[in-house]
């Protein structure tokens, strides 16, 4: 039940904290609010939190640093609140491991919708994907360990992935040889529709190409289909279950 979900709101604006607490509690959630990182860490140690709403601009350690540190030790879903139009901060937030972002100012109803999508995506795994989460996925000269979330080349080189890179690569591995447009990629990786000015998917694809491709400017694995989207153009094989 949604009433069992505990949301931690981290924002130095008292008015925003009070507004979100009242609105989310009206919609059946437990809510704790704090104004900075030290208190956030104490709450996380003392209580079970199901999702963190984390503002980027905070006194002391900023949201990006807090997000990175939290992701190292926990898989708690994080929704980042960012300044409108600050695309680089949104991309950095995703790379640090945030599950989604919402630019300020925002409608609390939209945040509520994002919370529901992120919680649904992180707590309910579709049956057809359960097996692939415990199997090594092999493609081209690479293998992906879905538990450790790192790539390994045929020569044994281990390449760690950011949270955003891992989610995007996993979507491609689950849908090989199929054209996926930006709207579909955003929906599958972040559970939301694309903003016409949001280029985060394109940036992440460029980063993946630099990791995977011999020549990122002439990619053989993640190809662009002009006017349609992107296609993962190599065969994917699942290895033995990981133990």
C-alpha positions as CSV (number, residue, x, y, z in Angstrom):
1,X,0.0,0.0,0.0
2,X,1.2,3.5,-0.7
3,X,0.7,4.5,3.0
4,X,3.7,2.3,3.8
5,X,5.9,4.3,1.4
6,X,8.2,6.7,3.3
7,X,9.5,9.7,1.3
8,X,12.4,11.9,2.4
9,X,12.3,15.4,1.0
10,X,15.7,17.2,1.2
11,X,15.3,21.0,0.4
12,X,16.6,24.1,2.1
13,X,13.4,26.0,1.2
14,X,11.0,25.6,4.2
15,X,8.0,26.6,2.2
16,X,8.7,23.9,-0.4
17,X,9.3,21.3,2.3
18,X,6.0,22.1,4.0
19,X,4.1,22.2,0.7
20,X,5.4,18.8,-0.4
21,X,4.9,17.2,3.0
22,X,1.3,18.3,3.1
23,X,0.6,17.3,-0.5
24,X,2.3,13.9,-0.3
25,X,0.7,13.0,3.0
26,X,-2.7,13.9,1.5
27,X,-1.9,11.2,-1.1
28,X,-1.1,8.5,1.4
29,X,2.7,8.7,1.9
30,X,4.7,9.0,5.0
31,X,6.9,12.1,4.7
32,X,10.0,13.3,6.5
33,X,11.6,16.6,5.5
34,X,15.1,18.0,6.1
35,X,17.0,21.1,5.0
36,X,20.6,19.8,4.4
37,X,22.8,16.8,3.9
38,X,24.0,16.0,7.4
39,X,20.4,15.6,8.7
40,X,19.5,13.6,5.5
41,X,22.3,11.1,6.3
42,X,21.1,10.8,9.9
43,X,17.5,10.1,8.8
44,X,18.7,7.5,6.3
45,X,20.7,5.7,9.1
46,X,17.8,5.8,11.6
47,X,14.7,5.2,9.4
48,X,13.7,3.1,6.4
49,X,13.2,5.4,3.4
50,X,11.7,4.3,0.2
51,X,12.5,7.3,-2.0
52,X,14.5,10.6,-1.7
53,X,13.4,13.8,-3.3
54,X,16.8,15.7,-3.4
55,X,17.3,19.4,-4.2
56,X,20.4,20.2,-6.2
57,X,21.2,23.5,-4.4
58,X,21.8,22.9,-0.7
59,X,24.0,24.5,2.0
60,X,27.2,22.5,2.6
61,X,27.4,19.4,0.4
62,X,25.3,20.0,-2.7
63,X,22.7,17.6,-4.1
64,X,25.1,16.1,-6.7
65,X,27.7,15.1,-4.0
66,X,24.9,13.7,-1.7
67,X,23.5,11.8,-4.6
68,X,26.8,10.3,-5.5
69,X,27.6,9.3,-1.9
70,X,24.2,7.8,-1.4
71,X,24.4,5.8,-4.5
72,X,27.7,4.2,-3.5
73,X,26.1,2.6,-0.4
74,X,22.4,2.4,-1.3
75,X,19.9,1.7,-4.1
76,X,17.2,4.0,-2.7
77,X,15.5,5.7,-5.6
78,X,16.4,9.4,-5.9
79,X,14.5,12.2,-7.7
80,X,16.6,15.3,-8.2
81,X,15.1,18.8,-8.2
82,X,17.1,21.1,-10.5
83,X,17.0,24.7,-11.7
84,X,14.9,25.0,-14.9
85,X,17.0,24.9,-18.1
86,X,20.2,23.7,-16.3
87,X,20.7,20.7,-18.6
88,X,24.2,19.9,-17.6
89,X,23.2,19.6,-13.9
90,X,20.4,17.3,-14.9
91,X,22.8,15.1,-16.9
92,X,25.3,15.1,-14.0
93,X,22.5,14.1,-11.6
94,X,21.6,11.1,-13.8
95,X,25.2,10.1,-14.1
96,X,25.6,10.3,-10.3
97,X,22.8,7.8,-10.0
98,X,19.6,9.8,-9.8
99,X,16.6,7.9,-11.1
100,X,14.8,11.0,-12.4
101,X,14.8,14.8,-12.2
102,X,12.3,17.5,-12.1
103,X,13.1,21.2,-12.9
104,X,11.9,24.0,-10.6
105,X,9.4,25.5,-10.5
106,X,7.2,22.4,-10.7
107,X,3.6,21.3,-10.0
108,X,3.4,18.9,-7.0
109,X,1.0,16.7,-9.0
110,X,3.9,16.1,-11.5
111,X,6.3,15.2,-8.7
112,X,3.7,12.8,-7.3
113,X,3.4,11.2,-10.8
114,X,7.2,10.8,-11.0
115,X,7.4,9.3,-7.5
116,X,4.7,6.7,-8.4
117,X,6.6,5.8,-11.7
118,X,10.0,5.5,-10.0
119,X,8.7,3.4,-7.1
120,X,6.8,1.2,-9.5
121,X,9.9,0.7,-11.7
122,X,12.2,0.0,-8.8
123,X,10.0,-2.3,-6.8
124,X,8.1,-4.3,-9.5
125,X,10.3,-6.2,-12.0
126,X,8.5,-7.6,-15.0
127,X,8.5,-11.4,-15.2
128,X,10.2,-11.5,-18.6
129,X,13.1,-9.4,-17.3
130,X,13.7,-11.4,-14.1
131,X,16.1,-13.9,-15.6
132,X,18.2,-11.4,-17.4
133,X,19.0,-9.5,-14.2
134,X,21.0,-12.6,-12.9
135,X,22.7,-13.5,-16.2
136,X,25.8,-12.1,-17.8
137,X,24.9,-10.5,-21.1
138,X,27.4,-10.8,-23.9
139,X,27.6,-8.7,-27.0
140,X,30.4,-7.9,-29.5
141,X,33.6,-8.2,-27.5
142,X,31.9,-7.1,-24.2
143,X,30.0,-8.7,-21.3
144,X,27.8,-6.9,-18.8
145,X,27.5,-8.1,-15.2
146,X,24.0,-6.8,-14.2
147,X,24.7,-7.3,-10.5
148,X,28.0,-5.5,-10.2
149,X,26.8,-3.2,-13.0
150,X,30.1,-3.1,-14.9
151,X,31.3,-3.9,-18.3
152,X,34.2,-6.2,-19.1
153,X,36.0,-6.4,-22.4
154,X,37.3,-9.6,-24.0
155,X,40.7,-8.6,-22.7
156,X,39.5,-8.5,-19.2
157,X,39.3,-4.7,-18.8
158,X,36.6,-3.8,-16.3
159,X,34.6,-0.6,-17.0
160,X,32.4,0.8,-14.3
161,X,29.2,2.4,-15.4
162,X,27.2,5.3,-14.0
163,X,23.6,4.6,-13.0
164,X,22.3,6.4,-16.1
165,X,24.7,4.6,-18.4
166,X,23.8,1.3,-17.0
167,X,20.1,1.8,-17.4
168,X,20.5,3.0,-21.0
169,X,22.7,0.1,-21.9
170,X,20.4,-2.4,-20.2
171,X,17.4,-1.1,-22.3
172,X,19.4,-1.6,-25.5
173,X,20.4,-5.1,-24.4
174,X,16.8,-6.0,-23.7
175,X,15.7,-4.7,-27.1
176,X,18.5,-5.6,-29.6
177,X,18.1,-4.9,-33.3
178,X,15.1,-2.8,-32.7
179,X,14.9,1.0,-33.4
180,X,14.1,3.0,-30.3
181,X,13.3,6.7,-30.5
182,X,14.2,9.3,-27.8
183,X,10.7,9.2,-26.3
184,X,10.9,5.4,-25.9
185,X,14.4,5.5,-24.4
186,X,13.4,8.2,-21.9
187,X,10.3,6.2,-20.9
188,X,12.2,3.0,-20.5
189,X,15.1,4.5,-18.6
190,X,13.4,7.2,-16.6
191,X,9.7,6.5,-16.9
192,X,8.7,9.8,-18.4
193,X,8.0,11.5,-21.7
194,X,10.6,13.5,-23.5
195,X,11.0,17.2,-23.3
196,X,11.7,18.6,-26.8
197,X,14.8,20.4,-25.4
198,X,16.0,17.5,-23.3
199,X,19.2,16.1,-24.9
200,X,20.3,13.9,-22.0
201,X,19.7,10.7,-23.9
202,X,21.8,11.9,-26.8
203,X,24.6,12.8,-24.4
204,X,24.4,9.4,-22.6
205,X,24.5,7.6,-26.0
206,X,27.7,9.5,-26.9
207,X,29.2,8.4,-23.6
208,X,28.3,4.8,-24.1
209,X,29.7,4.9,-27.6
210,X,33.0,6.2,-26.3
211,X,33.1,3.2,-23.9
212,X,32.0,0.5,-26.4
213,X,33.0,1.5,-29.9
214,X,36.4,1.3,-31.6
215,X,35.4,4.4,-33.5
216,X,32.6,6.4,-31.7
217,X,32.2,8.6,-34.8
218,X,31.5,5.6,-37.0
219,X,29.6,3.3,-34.5
220,X,29.1,-0.4,-35.2
221,X,27.1,-1.2,-32.0
222,X,24.8,1.7,-31.2
223,X,23.8,3.1,-34.6
224,X,21.8,6.1,-35.5
225,X,18.7,5.6,-37.7
226,X,18.2,9.0,-39.2
227,X,14.9,10.5,-38.4
228,X,13.8,7.5,-36.2
229,X,16.2,7.0,-33.3
230,X,18.9,4.5,-32.3
231,X,19.4,0.7,-32.8
232,X,21.6,-1.7,-30.9
233,X,22.9,-3.5,-33.9
234,X,24.7,-6.6,-32.5
235,X,23.5,-9.9,-31.2
236,X,23.0,-10.3,-27.4
237,X,23.5,-13.6,-25.6
238,X,22.7,-14.4,-22.0
239,X,25.3,-16.4,-20.1
240,X,25.0,-18.6,-17.1
241,X,23.1,-17.2,-14.0
242,X,25.3,-15.3,-11.6
243,X,25.7,-16.6,-8.1
